Amino acid sequence: MLRYRADLRTLAFVATYFGLVATGYLLRPTNPWCVALLVVATCFFSFFGAVITHNTVHAPVFRSRALNRAFQVVLTCTYGHPVSSFVPGHNLSHHRYTQSRRDVMRTSKVRFRWHLLNLLLFMARMAPDIMRADTRYAAAMRTRKPAWFRQMLLELGALYAMLGGLLFLDWRCFLLYVFVPHRYAGFGIITMNLLQHDGCDAASEFDHSRNFVGGLVNFFTFNNGYHTIHHFEPGLHWSRLPEAHARRVAPFMHPALAVPSLLAYLVRTFVWPGRRVAFDGSTFVLPDEGPDEEWIPTPEETPADVSLGAVT
C-alpha cells in the first residue's frame, strides 16, 4: 500500500502521537515531572505530524487515492489544522514565489531589531496573512475544485469532532495534551521558514535556502533539513533527499548554508551574538516591504491534482 517503504517511519510517528495523547487521558499523571515530560513529548510528535503533513502534500504516502485522503484526515488531527489548507500557502505561494511579495510566509515581514523577537513572533505575524490567503483560496476552489473543498471540509469536521470530544472528556487533559501541542506544532512548522530562508539569497540558484544537515534532526524531521533540493524538486520523496542533496546541491552552494547543528544555529543566531546577518556573515539589508501580492492561480493555472494535495 505504501509508495515507499521508508514511510513505515511516518506511520510509526503518527501512531506515537496518538499513543501519547491516549496515555495522558488514560493515566492522567499527577507528578509534575511526568506531566511535563509527557507534554513535551506530545508537543514534539504533534510537530512531527506537521512535518509529515508537509511531506504528504508533496509526495502522498499511499498508492491508493482513497487512503491518502483518509490519511490527510488523520494527519489533520495530529497538528490541529486541515492538511488540504497546507497546499495554498505552502505549495502554491511559498514554493512558486519564494521570498517575494507573493510568498505569504516571506521572512522579510518580521523586522524587529532584536532578532529573538523575530523568531518568537514569526508565527503571530504570519498567521493573519495566511488565514486571509487560505480563505480566499477556499472560496475560489469551492466552485473551481469542489473535490478539494469537500476534502478540506471533511478534515475540518473530523478535527472539530475530535477536539470537542476530547474537551468534553477532560478539559485539563485537553489543554495539556491537545491544545498546547497543536499550538507548538503550528508555531514550529511555520517558524521553520525563518530558519531555512532568512538571510539567504533568494535570487541565487543554490543559495536561496539554509540546510540543516545533522543526522539526528533529519531522522526526526524526515530529512526536511535538506531544503535546497526540496525546492529544486518538491515531489522528491523525503527518503531520497540526502543523496540528491549531496549530488546536486552540496558541490555548488555556499558552504555556510550547510549547518551541522540546528541547536547551535539557534543559539548563535537568536541568543548570542544574536545578530541578523546574511548567510555569508555579511551585513543583511532587509528589502523594502510592501503588502502581499495576489498569488491565487487563475482557473487555467489551477493544478489538476489539487484535490489530493499532491501539488509540486
Order of alpha helices (4+ residues) and beta strands (2+ residues): alpha-alpha-alpha-alpha-alpha-alpha-alpha-alpha-beta-alpha-alpha-alpha-beta-alpha
